[in-house]
Amino acid sequence: MTEIDAKIDALVPDWLTLPDIAEKLGVEVTRVRQLVKEGQLVAVRRGENRALHVPAAFIDGDKVVKGLTGTLTLLRDDGFTVEEMLEWLFTPDPTLPGTPAQALSENRGTEVKRRAQALAV
């Protein structure tokens, strides 16, 4: 869990706190912390009180966006830091089109994972 810089903060349109996510998922905050610890979500410290925040795009209704966990694992295996992961996921890619985060939320995860795997080459 890192502190976010202004560039990444500007790329990510909306953020949720861990209690917000817990409410959406219908679980305890400790479970959300566990999801972050296990790498199923990524969280950064931001704001005045440096609370942990997760991009809102990573939550789809009452669940984590399909394909996100696998994509995060691929990026982590490629040596990406949390900030680099967020930058990659939220930077527009004209060949997708949109951002990888948008593609994941639109159930186009296979193409996103393919691109993440290609980063390692």
Backbone as XML, in Angstrom:
<?xml version="1.0"?>
<chain id="A" units="angstrom">
  <residue number="1" name="MET">
    <atom name="N" x="0.839" y="-1.169" z="0.000"/>
    <atom name="CA" x="0.000" y="0.000" z="0.000"/>
    <atom name="C" x="0.887" y="1.237" z="0.000"/>
  </residue>
  <residue number="2" name="THR">
    <atom name="N" x="0.783" y="1.985" z="-1.049"/>
    <atom name="CA" x="1.642" y="3.143" z="-1.206"/>
    <atom name="C" x="0.822" y="4.424" z="-1.205"/>
  </residue>
  <residue number="3" name="GLU">
    <atom name="N" x="1.525" y="5.515" z="-1.043"/>
    <atom name="CA" x="0.886" y="6.832" z="-1.158"/>
    <atom name="C" x="0.836" y="7.171" z="-2.638"/>
  </residue>
  <residue number="4" name="ILE">
    <atom name="N" x="-0.256" y="7.699" z="-3.070"/>
    <atom name="CA" x="-0.479" y="7.944" z="-4.486"/>
    <atom name="C" x="0.094" y="9.308" z="-4.882"/>
  </residue>
  <residue number="5" name="ASP">
    <atom name="N" x="0.618" y="9.397" z="-6.103"/>
    <atom name="CA" x="1.090" y="10.696" z="-6.568"/>
    <atom name="C" x="-0.009" y="11.377" z="-7.389"/>
  </residue>
  <residue number="6" name="ALA">
    <atom name="N" x="0.187" y="12.642" z="-7.690"/>
    <atom name="CA" x="-0.836" y="13.448" z="-8.355"/>
    <atom name="C" x="-1.178" y="12.905" z="-9.746"/>
  </residue>
  <residue number="7" name="LYS">
    <atom name="N" x="-0.190" y="12.366" z="-10.447"/>
    <atom name="CA" x="-0.426" y="11.844" z="-11.804"/>
    <atom name="C" x="-1.432" y="10.698" z="-11.774"/>
  </residue>
  <residue number="8" name="ILE">
    <atom name="N" x="-1.223" y="9.748" z="-10.881"/>
    <atom name="CA" x="-2.121" y="8.597" z="-10.768"/>
    <atom name="C" x="-3.479" y="9.058" z="-10.251"/>
  </residue>
  <residue number="9" name="ASP">
    <atom name="N" x="-3.470" y="9.948" z="-9.284"/>
    <atom name="CA" x="-4.721" y="10.443" z="-8.725"/>
    <atom name="C" x="-5.577" y="11.090" z="-9.814"/>
  </residue>
  <residue number="10" name="ALA">
    <atom name="N" x="-4.930" y="11.758" z="-10.769"/>
    <atom name="CA" x="-5.657" y="12.393" z="-11.868"/>
    <atom name="C" x="-6.175" y="11.366" z="-12.874"/>
  </residue>
  <residue number="11" name="LEU">
    <atom name="N" x="-5.478" y="10.242" z="-13.039"/>
    <atom name="CA" x="-5.903" y="9.204" z="-13.992"/>
    <atom name="C" x="-7.137" y="8.447" z="-13.515"/>
  </residue>
  <residue number="12" name="VAL">
    <atom name="N" x="-7.205" y="8.194" z="-12.218"/>
    <atom name="CA" x="-8.301" y="7.398" z="-11.654"/>
    <atom name="C" x="-9.460" y="8.336" z="-11.335"/>
  </residue>
  <residue number="13" name="PRO">
    <atom name="N" x="-10.612" y="8.153" z="-12.000"/>
    <atom name="CA" x="-11.705" y="9.115" z="-11.829"/>
    <atom name="C" x="-12.391" y="9.078" z="-10.463"/>
  </residue>
  <residue number="14" name="ASP">
    <atom name="N" x="-12.577" y="7.903" z="-9.891"/>
    <atom name="CA" x="-13.303" y="7.784" z="-8.620"/>
    <atom name="C" x="-12.625" y="6.768" z="-7.714"/>
  </residue>
  <residue number="15" name="TRP">
    <atom name="N" x="-12.673" y="7.066" z="-6.434"/>
    <atom name="CA" x="-12.066" y="6.205" z="-5.420"/>
    <atom name="C" x="-13.102" y="5.809" z="-4.382"/>
  </residue>
  <residue number="16" name="LEU">
    <atom name="N" x="-12.871" y="4.653" z="-3.754"/>
    <atom name="CA" x="-13.701" y="4.203" z="-2.636"/>
    <atom name="C" x="-12.799" y="3.887" z="-1.453"/>
  </residue>
  <residue number="17" name="THR">
    <atom name="N" x="-13.283" y="4.192" z="-0.253"/>
    <atom name="CA" x="-12.550" y="3.805" z="0.950"/>
    <atom name="C" x="-12.845" y="2.330" z="1.236"/>
  </residue>
  <residue number="18" name="LEU">
    <atom name="N" x="-12.055" y="1.731" z="2.100"/>
    <atom name="CA" x="-12.284" y="0.327" z="2.436"/>
    <atom name="C" x="-13.655" y="0.106" z="3.072"/>
  </residue>
  <residue number="19" name="PRO">
    <atom name="N" x="-14.126" y="0.993" z="3.971"/>
    <atom name="CA" x="-15.484" y="0.799" z="4.500"/>
    <atom name="C" x="-16.562" y="0.872" z="3.412"/>
  </residue>
  <residue number="20" name="ASP">
    <atom name="N" x="-16.366" y="1.758" z="2.418"/>
    <atom name="CA" x="-17.321" y="1.838" z="1.302"/>
    <atom name="C" x="-17.372" y="0.515" z="0.542"/>
  </residue>
  <residue number="21" name="ILE">
    <atom name="N" x="-16.211" y="-0.047" z="0.295"/>
    <atom name="CA" x="-16.145" y="-1.318" z="-0.436"/>
    <atom name="C" x="-16.772" y="-2.431" z="0.382"/>
  </residue>
  <residue number="22" name="ALA">
    <atom name="N" x="-16.488" y="-2.448" z="1.676"/>
    <atom name="CA" x="-17.073" y="-3.473" z="2.543"/>
    <atom name="C" x="-18.595" y="-3.427" z="2.469"/>
  </residue>
  <residue number="23" name="GLU">
    <atom name="N" x="-19.145" y="-2.226" z="2.466"/>
    <atom name="CA" x="-20.598" y="-2.078" z="2.386"/>
    <atom name="C" x="-21.126" y="-2.610" z="1.044"/>
  </residue>
  <residue number="24" name="LYS">
    <atom name="N" x="-20.451" y="-2.248" z="-0.051"/>
    <atom name="CA" x="-20.885" y="-2.702" z="-1.375"/>
    <atom name="C" x="-20.808" y="-4.225" z="-1.510"/>
  </residue>
  <residue number="25" name="LEU">
    <atom name="N" x="-19.733" y="-4.817" z="-0.964"/>
    <atom name="CA" x="-19.543" y="-6.261" z="-1.073"/>
    <atom name="C" x="-20.328" y="-7.041" z="-0.026"/>
  </residue>
  <residue number="26" name="GLY">
    <atom name="N" x="-20.840" y="-6.335" z="0.983"/>
    <atom name="CA" x="-21.583" y="-7.007" z="2.049"/>
    <atom name="C" x="-20.688" y="-7.823" z="2.966"/>
  </residue>
  <residue number="27" name="VAL">
    <atom name="N" x="-19.472" y="-7.308" z="3.214"/>
    <atom name="CA" x="-18.521" y="-8.001" z="4.075"/>
    <atom name="C" x="-17.973" y="-7.016" z="5.111"/>
  </residue>
  <residue number="28" name="GLU">
    <atom name="N" x="-17.208" y="-7.533" z="6.040"/>
    <atom name="CA" x="-16.553" y="-6.692" z="7.040"/>
    <atom name="C" x="-15.338" y="-5.999" z="6.420"/>
  </residue>
  <residue number="29" name="VAL">
    <atom name="N" x="-14.945" y="-4.873" z="6.990"/>
    <atom name="CA" x="-13.775" y="-4.144" z="6.504"/>
    <atom name="C" x="-12.526" y="-5.022" z="6.587"/>
  </residue>
  <residue number="30" name="THR">
    <atom name="N" x="-12.459" y="-5.877" z="7.587"/>
    <atom name="CA" x="-11.293" y="-6.759" z="7.710"/>
    <atom name="C" x="-11.169" y="-7.687" z="6.499"/>
  </residue>
  <residue number="31" name="ARG">
    <atom name="N" x="-12.290" y="-8.079" z="5.928"/>
    <atom name="CA" x="-12.262" y="-8.926" z="4.724"/>
    <atom name="C" x="-11.713" y="-8.140" z="3.535"/>
  </residue>
  <residue number="32" name="VAL">
    <atom name="N" x="-12.084" y="-6.860" z="3.430"/>
    <atom name="CA" x="-11.558" y="-6.020" z="2.344"/>
    <atom name="C" x="-10.050" y="-5.844" z="2.517"/>
  </residue>
  <residue number="33" name="ARG">
    <atom name="N" x="-9.617" y="-5.634" z="3.756"/>
    <atom name="CA" x="-8.166" y="-5.534" z="4.015"/>
    <atom name="C" x="-7.460" y="-6.826" z="3.585"/>
  </residue>
  <residue number="34" name="GLN">
    <atom name="N" x="-8.093" y="-7.954" z="3.819"/>
    <atom name="CA" x="-7.526" y="-9.240" z="3.422"/>
    <atom name="C" x="-7.440" y="-9.337" z="1.892"/>
  </residue>
  <residue number="35" name="LEU">
    <atom name="N" x="-8.463" y="-8.854" z="1.181"/>
    <atom name="CA" x="-8.433" y="-8.856" z="-0.286"/>
    <atom name="C" x="-7.253" y="-8.038" z="-0.801"/>
  </residue>
  <residue number="36" name="VAL">
    <atom name="N" x="-6.974" y="-6.917" z="-0.128"/>
    <atom name="CA" x="-5.833" y="-6.091" z="-0.517"/>
    <atom name="C" x="-4.536" y="-6.838" z="-0.218"/>
  </residue>
  <residue number="37" name="LYS">
    <atom name="N" x="-4.466" y="-7.418" z="0.961"/>
    <atom name="CA" x="-3.256" y="-8.146" z="1.362"/>
    <atom name="C" x="-2.974" y="-9.317" z="0.416"/>
  </residue>
  <residue number="38" name="GLU">
    <atom name="N" x="-4.027" y="-10.003" z="-0.022"/>
    <atom name="CA" x="-3.879" y="-11.150" z="-0.922"/>
    <atom name="C" x="-3.617" y="-10.739" z="-2.370"/>
  </residue>
  <residue number="39" name="GLY">
    <atom name="N" x="-3.736" y="-9.436" z="-2.668"/>
    <atom name="CA" x="-3.489" y="-8.965" z="-4.022"/>
    <atom name="C" x="-4.696" y="-9.027" z="-4.944"/>
  </residue>
  <residue number="40" name="GLN">
    <atom name="N" x="-5.877" y="-9.282" z="-4.385"/>
    <atom name="CA" x="-7.083" y="-9.300" z="-5.214"/>
    <atom name="C" x="-7.574" y="-7.893" z="-5.514"/>
  </residue>
  <residue number="41" name="LEU">
    <atom name="N" x="-7.152" y="-6.952" z="-4.693"/>
    <atom name="CA" x="-7.401" y="-5.526" z="-4.897"/>
    <atom name="C" x="-6.101" y="-4.791" z="-4.597"/>
  </residue>
  <residue number="42" name="VAL">
    <atom name="N" x="-5.960" y="-3.586" z="-5.119"/>
    <atom name="CA" x="-4.827" y="-2.745" z="-4.726"/>
    <atom name="C" x="-5.387" y="-1.485" z="-4.084"/>
  </residue>
  <residue number="43" name="ALA">
    <atom name="N" x="-4.706" y="-1.033" z="-3.049"/>
    <atom name="CA" x="-5.130" y="0.153" z="-2.318"/>
    <atom name="C" x="-3.950" y="1.100" z="-2.176"/>
  </residue>
  <residue number="44" name="VAL">
    <atom name="N" x="-4.258" y="2.383" z="-2.151"/>
    <atom name="CA" x="-3.237" y="3.411" z="-1.957"/>
    <atom name="C" x="-3.721" y="4.389" z="-0.902"/>
  </residue>
  <residue number="45" name="ARG">
    <atom name="N" x="-2.769" y="5.061" z="-0.292"/>
    <atom name="CA" x="-3.109" y="6.081" z="0.695"/>
    <atom name="C" x="-3.254" y="7.414" z="-0.029"/>
  </residue>
  <residue number="46" name="ARG">
    <atom name="N" x="-4.367" y="8.096" z="0.262"/>
    <atom name="CA" x="-4.598" y="9.394" z="-0.370"/>
    <atom name="C" x="-5.502" y="10.231" z="0.516"/>
  </residue>
  <residue number="47" name="GLY">
    <atom name="N" x="-5.552" y="11.504" z="0.198"/>
    <atom name="CA" x="-6.406" y="12.412" z="0.945"/>
    <atom name="C" x="-5.734" y="12.962" z="2.187"/>
  </residue>
  <residue number="48" name="GLU">
    <atom name="N" x="-6.444" y="13.833" z="2.869"/>
    <atom name="CA" x="-5.920" y="14.493" z="4.068"/>
    <atom name="C" x="-5.490" y="13.514" z="5.143"/>
  </residue>
  <residue number="49" name="ASN">
    <atom name="N" x="-6.334" y="12.524" z="5.395"/>
    <atom name="CA" x="-6.040" y="11.594" z="6.482"/>
    <atom name="C" x="-5.279" y="10.360" z="6.022"/>
  </residue>
  <residue number="50" name="ARG">
    <atom name="N" x="-4.866" y="10.349" z="4.732"/>
    <atom name="CA" x="-4.091" y="9.246" z="4.164"/>
    <atom name="C" x="-4.790" y="7.894" z="4.349"/>
  </residue>
  <residue number="51" name="ALA">
    <atom name="N" x="-6.102" y="7.895" z="4.226"/>
    <atom name="CA" x="-6.877" y="6.655" z="4.329"/>
    <atom name="C" x="-6.629" y="5.804" z="3.079"/>
  </residue>
  <residue number="52" name="LEU">
    <atom name="N" x="-6.803" y="4.509" z="3.225"/>
    <atom name="CA" x="-6.658" y="3.609" z="2.087"/>
    <atom name="C" x="-7.851" y="3.748" z="1.153"/>
  </residue>
  <residue number="53" name="HIS">
    <atom name="N" x="-7.552" y="3.835" z="-0.133"/>
    <atom name="CA" x="-8.571" y="3.946" z="-1.169"/>
    <atom name="C" x="-8.287" y="2.957" z="-2.283"/>
  </residue>
  <residue number="54" name="VAL">
    <atom name="N" x="-9.360" y="2.488" z="-2.906"/>
    <atom name="CA" x="-9.298" y="1.570" z="-4.040"/>
    <atom name="C" x="-10.059" y="2.241" z="-5.192"/>
  </residue>
  <residue number="55" name="PRO">
    <atom name="N" x="-9.565" y="2.121" z="-6.422"/>
    <atom name="CA" x="-10.334" y="2.688" z="-7.534"/>
    <atom name="C" x="-11.754" y="2.111" z="-7.570"/>
  </residue>
  <residue number="56" name="ALA">
    <atom name="N" x="-12.745" y="2.989" z="-7.714"/>
    <atom name="CA" x="-14.140" y="2.550" z="-7.756"/>
    <atom name="C" x="-14.388" y="1.610" z="-8.930"/>
  </residue>
  <residue number="57" name="ALA">
    <atom name="N" x="-13.618" y="1.759" z="-9.995"/>
    <atom name="CA" x="-13.791" y="0.914" z="-11.183"/>
    <atom name="C" x="-13.501" y="-0.560" z="-10.904"/>
  </residue>
  <residue number="58" name="PHE">
    <atom name="N" x="-12.875" y="-0.857" z="-9.778"/>
    <atom name="CA" x="-12.548" y="-2.245" z="-9.444"/>
    <atom name="C" x="-13.711" y="-2.988" z="-8.808"/>
  </residue>
  <residue number="59" name="ILE">
    <atom name="N" x="-14.793" y="-2.270" z="-8.490"/>
    <atom name="CA" x="-15.957" y="-2.887" z="-7.848"/>
    <atom name="C" x="-17.138" y="-2.797" z="-8.804"/>
  </residue>
  <residue number="60" name="ASP">
    <atom name="N" x="-17.769" y="-3.931" z="-9.029"/>
    <atom name="CA" x="-18.928" y="-4.007" z="-9.919"/>
    <atom name="C" x="-20.120" y="-4.478" z="-9.089"/>
  </residue>
  <residue number="61" name="GLY">
    <atom name="N" x="-20.926" y="-3.521" z="-8.641"/>
    <atom name="CA" x="-22.074" y="-3.870" z="-7.807"/>
    <atom name="C" x="-21.620" y="-4.423" z="-6.482"/>
  </residue>
  <residue number="62" name="ASP">
    <atom name="N" x="-21.854" y="-5.725" z="-6.291"/>
    <atom name="CA" x="-21.505" y="-6.362" z="-5.019"/>
    <atom name="C" x="-20.348" y="-7.344" z="-5.160"/>
  </residue>
  <residue number="63" name="LYS">
    <atom name="N" x="-19.490" y="-7.134" z="-6.184"/>
    <atom name="CA" x="-18.333" y="-8.030" z="-6.355"/>
    <atom name="C" x="-17.167" y="-7.282" z="-6.975"/>
  </residue>
  <residue number="64" name="VAL">
    <atom name="N" x="-15.989" y="-7.895" z="-6.886"/>
    <atom name="CA" x="-14.791" y="-7.370" z="-7.545"/>
    <atom name="C" x="-14.954" y="-7.632" z="-9.036"/>
  </residue>
  <residue number="65" name="VAL">
    <atom name="N" x="-14.538" y="-6.684" z="-9.864"/>
    <atom name="CA" x="-14.656" y="-6.811" z="-11.316"/>
    <atom name="C" x="-13.991" y="-8.106" z="-11.790"/>
  </residue>
  <residue number="66" name="LYS">
    <atom name="N" x="-14.718" y="-8.835" z="-12.622"/>
    <atom name="CA" x="-14.226" y="-10.097" z="-13.161"/>
    <atom name="C" x="-12.924" y="-9.852" z="-13.935"/>
  </residue>
  <residue number="67" name="GLY">
    <atom name="N" x="-11.931" y="-10.685" z="-13.675"/>
    <atom name="CA" x="-10.663" y="-10.605" z="-14.378"/>
    <atom name="C" x="-9.639" y="-9.698" z="-13.729"/>
  </residue>
  <residue number="68" name="LEU">
    <atom name="N" x="-10.067" y="-8.890" z="-12.749"/>
    <atom name="CA" x="-9.132" y="-7.955" z="-12.123"/>
    <atom name="C" x="-8.023" y="-8.675" z="-11.369"/>
  </residue>
  <residue number="69" name="THR">
    <atom name="N" x="-8.387" y="-9.653" z="-10.565"/>
    <atom name="CA" x="-7.394" y="-10.339" z="-9.738"/>
    <atom name="C" x="-6.305" y="-10.976" z="-10.597"/>
  </residue>
  <residue number="70" name="GLY">
    <atom name="N" x="-6.699" y="-11.650" z="-11.670"/>
    <atom name="CA" x="-5.718" y="-12.277" z="-12.556"/>
    <atom name="C" x="-4.825" y="-11.253" z="-13.230"/>
  </residue>
  <residue number="71" name="THR">
    <atom name="N" x="-5.411" y="-10.130" z="-13.624"/>
    <atom name="CA" x="-4.631" y="-9.062" z="-14.257"/>
    <atom name="C" x="-3.634" y="-8.474" z="-13.265"/>
  </residue>
  <residue number="72" name="LEU">
    <atom name="N" x="-4.076" y="-8.231" z="-12.039"/>
    <atom name="CA" x="-3.168" y="-7.704" z="-11.022"/>
    <atom name="C" x="-2.018" y="-8.671" z="-10.761"/>
  </residue>
  <residue number="73" name="THR">
    <atom name="N" x="-2.320" y="-9.961" z="-10.749"/>
    <atom name="CA" x="-1.280" y="-10.975" z="-10.543"/>
    <atom name="C" x="-0.258" y="-10.935" z="-11.680"/>
  </residue>
  <residue number="74" name="LEU">
    <atom name="N" x="-0.746" y="-10.848" z="-12.917"/>
    <atom name="CA" x="0.168" y="-10.772" z="-14.065"/>
    <atom name="C" x="1.061" y="-9.536" z="-13.971"/>
  </residue>
  <residue number="75" name="LEU">
    <atom name="N" x="0.477" y="-8.400" z="-13.655"/>
    <atom name="CA" x="1.262" y="-7.170" z="-13.558"/>
    <atom name="C" x="2.275" y="-7.258" z="-12.418"/>
  </residue>
  <residue number="76" name="ARG">
    <atom name="N" x="1.861" y="-7.815" z="-11.290"/>
    <atom name="CA" x="2.774" y="-7.972" z="-10.152"/>
    <atom name="C" x="3.921" y="-8.904" z="-10.541"/>
  </residue>
  <residue number="77" name="ASP">
    <atom name="N" x="3.606" y="-9.989" z="-11.251"/>
    <atom name="CA" x="4.641" y="-10.922" z="-11.701"/>
    <atom name="C" x="5.593" y="-10.269" z="-12.698"/>
  </residue>
  <residue number="78" name="ASP">
    <atom name="N" x="5.090" y="-9.255" z="-13.432"/>
    <atom name="CA" x="5.926" y="-8.511" z="-14.369"/>
    <atom name="C" x="6.801" y="-7.488" z="-13.644"/>
  </residue>
  <residue number="79" name="GLY">
    <atom name="N" x="6.650" y="-7.378" z="-12.327"/>
    <atom name="CA" x="7.466" y="-6.471" z="-11.541"/>
    <atom name="C" x="6.880" y="-5.082" z="-11.364"/>
  </residue>
  <residue number="80" name="PHE">
    <atom name="N" x="5.604" y="-4.913" z="-11.690"/>
    <atom name="CA" x="4.957" y="-3.611" z="-11.550"/>
    <atom name="C" x="4.743" y="-3.269" z="-10.082"/>
  </residue>
  <residue number="81" name="THR">
    <atom name="N" x="4.927" y="-2.006" z="-9.745"/>
    <atom name="CA" x="4.543" y="-1.511" z="-8.426"/>
    <atom name="C" x="3.048" y="-1.198" z="-8.472"/>
  </residue>
  <residue number="82" name="VAL">
    <atom name="N" x="2.466" y="-0.908" z="-7.331"/>
    <atom name="CA" x="1.038" y="-0.561" z="-7.282"/>
    <atom name="C" x="0.773" y="0.664" z="-8.160"/>
  </residue>
  <residue number="83" name="GLU">
    <atom name="N" x="1.619" y="1.678" z="-8.066"/>
    <atom name="CA" x="1.426" y="2.875" z="-8.883"/>
    <atom name="C" x="1.521" y="2.553" z="-10.368"/>
  </residue>
  <residue number="84" name="GLU">
    <atom name="N" x="2.490" y="1.728" z="-10.749"/>
    <atom name="CA" x="2.624" y="1.349" z="-12.157"/>
    <atom name="C" x="1.412" y="0.552" z="-12.636"/>
  </residue>
  <residue number="85" name="MET">
    <atom name="N" x="0.885" y="-0.304" z="-11.782"/>
    <atom name="CA" x="-0.329" y="-1.052" z="-12.135"/>
    <atom name="C" x="-1.479" y="-0.100" z="-12.400"/>
  </residue>
  <residue number="86" name="LEU">
    <atom name="N" x="-1.679" y="0.856" z="-11.496"/>
    <atom name="CA" x="-2.776" y="1.803" z="-11.650"/>
    <atom name="C" x="-2.587" y="2.656" z="-12.903"/>
  </residue>
  <residue number="87" name="GLU">
    <atom name="N" x="-1.350" y="3.077" z="-13.148"/>
    <atom name="CA" x="-1.091" y="3.880" z="-14.348"/>
    <atom name="C" x="-1.423" y="3.078" z="-15.601"/>
  </residue>
  <residue number="88" name="TRP">
    <atom name="N" x="-1.003" y="1.827" z="-15.653"/>
    <atom name="CA" x="-1.271" y="0.987" z="-16.826"/>
    <atom name="C" x="-2.776" y="0.741" z="-16.988"/>
  </residue>
  <residue number="89" name="LEU">
    <atom name="N" x="-3.443" y="0.433" z="-15.880"/>
    <atom name="CA" x="-4.873" y="0.123" z="-15.944"/>
    <atom name="C" x="-5.743" y="1.323" z="-16.313"/>
  </residue>
  <residue number="90" name="PHE">
    <atom name="N" x="-5.298" y="2.530" z="-15.999"/>
    <atom name="CA" x="-6.136" y="3.709" z="-16.226"/>
    <atom name="C" x="-5.614" y="4.643" z="-17.322"/>
  </residue>
  <residue number="91" name="THR">
    <atom name="N" x="-4.597" y="4.223" z="-18.060"/>
    <atom name="CA" x="-4.116" y="5.012" z="-19.193"/>
    <atom name="C" x="-4.837" y="4.528" z="-20.445"/>
  </residue>
  <residue number="92" name="PRO">
    <atom name="N" x="-5.453" y="5.447" z="-21.197"/>
    <atom name="CA" x="-6.171" y="5.046" z="-22.411"/>
    <atom name="C" x="-5.265" y="4.308" z="-23.400"/>
  </residue>
  <residue number="93" name="ASP">
    <atom name="N" x="-5.814" y="3.260" z="-23.980"/>
    <atom name="CA" x="-5.133" y="2.463" z="-24.990"/>
    <atom name="C" x="-6.032" y="2.454" z="-26.224"/>
  </residue>
  <residue number="94" name="PRO">
    <atom name="N" x="-5.635" y="3.180" z="-27.271"/>
    <atom name="CA" x="-6.502" y="3.293" z="-28.447"/>
    <atom name="C" x="-6.784" y="1.965" z="-29.140"/>
  </residue>
  <residue number="95" name="THR">
    <atom name="N" x="-5.964" y="0.962" z="-28.907"/>
    <atom name="CA" x="-6.202" y="-0.330" z="-29.547"/>
    <atom name="C" x="-7.234" y="-1.163" z="-28.807"/>
  </residue>
  <residue number="96" name="LEU">
    <atom name="N" x="-7.629" y="-0.741" z="-27.586"/>
    <atom name="CA" x="-8.629" y="-1.547" z="-26.854"/>
    <atom name="C" x="-10.071" y="-1.300" z="-27.312"/>
  </residue>
  <residue number="97" name="PRO">
    <atom name="N" x="-10.640" y="-0.226" z="-27.494"/>
    <atom name="CA" x="-10.329" y="1.149" z="-27.077"/>
    <atom name="C" x="-10.686" y="1.374" z="-25.618"/>
  </residue>
  <residue number="98" name="GLY">
    <atom name="N" x="-10.284" y="2.533" z="-25.114"/>
    <atom name="CA" x="-10.511" y="2.857" z="-23.709"/>
    <atom name="C" x="-9.316" y="2.471" z="-22.872"/>
  </residue>
  <residue number="99" name="THR">
    <atom name="N" x="-9.552" y="2.323" z="-21.588"/>
    <atom name="CA" x="-8.480" y="1.913" z="-20.676"/>
    <atom name="C" x="-8.627" y="0.428" z="-20.373"/>
  </residue>
  <residue number="100" name="PRO">
    <atom name="N" x="-7.540" y="-0.219" z="-19.944"/>
    <atom name="CA" x="-7.679" y="-1.612" z="-19.515"/>
    <atom name="C" x="-8.717" y="-1.782" z="-18.404"/>
  </residue>
  <residue number="101" name="ALA">
    <atom name="N" x="-8.814" y="-0.810" z="-17.496"/>
    <atom name="CA" x="-9.818" y="-0.901" z="-16.418"/>
    <atom name="C" x="-11.230" y="-0.895" z="-16.994"/>
  </residue>
  <residue number="102" name="GLN">
    <atom name="N" x="-11.478" y="-0.053" z="-18.011"/>
    <atom name="CA" x="-12.794" y="-0.032" z="-18.657"/>
    <atom name="C" x="-13.063" y="-1.364" z="-19.352"/>
  </residue>
  <residue number="103" name="ALA">
    <atom name="N" x="-12.049" y="-1.895" z="-20.019"/>
    <atom name="CA" x="-12.221" y="-3.166" z="-20.727"/>
    <atom name="C" x="-12.567" y="-4.279" z="-19.742"/>
  </residue>
  <residue number="104" name="LEU">
    <atom name="N" x="-11.924" y="-4.289" z="-18.577"/>
    <atom name="CA" x="-12.249" y="-5.303" z="-17.566"/>
    <atom name="C" x="-13.707" y="-5.163" z="-17.128"/>
  </residue>
  <residue number="105" name="SER">
    <atom name="N" x="-14.137" y="-3.936" z="-16.901"/>
    <atom name="CA" x="-15.518" y="-3.738" z="-16.432"/>
    <atom name="C" x="-16.540" y="-4.081" z="-17.508"/>
  </residue>
  <residue number="106" name="GLU">
    <atom name="N" x="-16.097" y="-4.093" z="-18.769"/>
    <atom name="CA" x="-16.984" y="-4.459" z="-19.878"/>
    <atom name="C" x="-16.819" y="-5.930" z="-20.270"/>
  </residue>
  <residue number="107" name="ASN">
    <atom name="N" x="-16.225" y="-6.710" z="-19.381"/>
    <atom name="CA" x="-16.033" y="-8.150" z="-19.577"/>
    <atom name="C" x="-15.163" y="-8.469" z="-20.799"/>
  </residue>
  <residue number="108" name="ARG">
    <atom name="N" x="-14.141" y="-7.631" z="-21.022"/>
    <atom name="CA" x="-13.166" y="-7.888" z="-22.082"/>
    <atom name="C" x="-11.812" y="-8.206" z="-21.463"/>
  </residue>
  <residue number="109" name="GLY">
    <atom name="N" x="-11.856" y="-8.988" z="-20.400"/>
    <atom name="CA" x="-10.661" y="-9.300" z="-19.633"/>
    <atom name="C" x="-9.626" y="-10.123" z="-20.364"/>
  </residue>
  <residue number="110" name="THR">
    <atom name="N" x="-10.053" y="-10.967" z="-21.277"/>
    <atom name="CA" x="-9.101" y="-11.812" z="-22.002"/>
    <atom name="C" x="-8.098" y="-10.951" z="-22.757"/>
  </residue>
  <residue number="111" name="GLU">
    <atom name="N" x="-8.578" y="-9.930" z="-23.432"/>
    <atom name="CA" x="-7.684" y="-9.038" z="-24.184"/>
    <atom name="C" x="-6.766" y="-8.260" z="-23.246"/>
  </residue>
  <residue number="112" name="VAL">
    <atom name="N" x="-7.291" y="-7.827" z="-22.105"/>
    <atom name="CA" x="-6.478" y="-7.101" z="-21.127"/>
    <atom name="C" x="-5.369" y="-8.006" z="-20.603"/>
  </residue>
  <residue number="113" name="LYS">
    <atom name="N" x="-5.706" y="-9.244" z="-20.265"/>
    <atom name="CA" x="-4.692" y="-10.176" z="-19.769"/>
    <atom name="C" x="-3.645" y="-10.476" z="-20.828"/>
  </residue>
  <residue number="114" name="ARG">
    <atom name="N" x="-4.080" y="-10.590" z="-22.076"/>
    <atom name="CA" x="-3.140" y="-10.814" z="-23.173"/>
    <atom name="C" x="-2.110" y="-9.678" z="-23.231"/>
  </residue>
  <residue number="115" name="ARG">
    <atom name="N" x="-2.579" y="-8.467" z="-23.098"/>
    <atom name="CA" x="-1.693" y="-7.302" z="-23.140"/>
    <atom name="C" x="-0.764" y="-7.273" z="-21.911"/>
  </residue>
  <residue number="116" name="ALA">
    <atom name="N" x="-1.300" y="-7.637" z="-20.766"/>
    <atom name="CA" x="-0.478" y="-7.678" z="-19.552"/>
    <atom name="C" x="0.614" y="-8.737" z="-19.683"/>
  </residue>
  <residue number="117" name="GLN">
    <atom name="N" x="0.282" y="-9.881" z="-20.264"/>
    <atom name="CA" x="1.284" y="-10.932" z="-20.472"/>
    <atom name="C" x="2.362" y="-10.460" z="-21.438"/>
  </residue>
  <residue number="118" name="ALA">
    <atom name="N" x="1.975" y="-9.705" z="-22.447"/>
    <atom name="CA" x="2.930" y="-9.226" z="-23.450"/>
    <atom name="C" x="3.928" y="-8.245" z="-22.850"/>
  </residue>
  <residue number="119" name="LEU">
    <atom name="N" x="3.565" y="-7.601" z="-21.756"/>
    <atom name="CA" x="4.480" y="-6.652" z="-21.104"/>
    <atom name="C" x="5.724" y="-7.357" z="-20.581"/>
  </residue>
  <residue number="120" name="ALA">
    <atom name="N" x="5.595" y="-8.625" z="-20.248"/>
    <atom name="CA" x="6.704" y="-9.376" z="-19.668"/>
    <atom name="C" x="7.750" y="-9.760" z="-20.704"/>
  </residue>
  <residue number="121" name="VAL">
    <atom name="N" x="7.362" y="-9.723" z="-21.975"/>
    <atom name="CA" x="8.269" y="-10.157" z="-23.045"/>
    <atom name="C" x="9.316" y="-9.124" z="-23.342"/>
  </residue>
</chain>
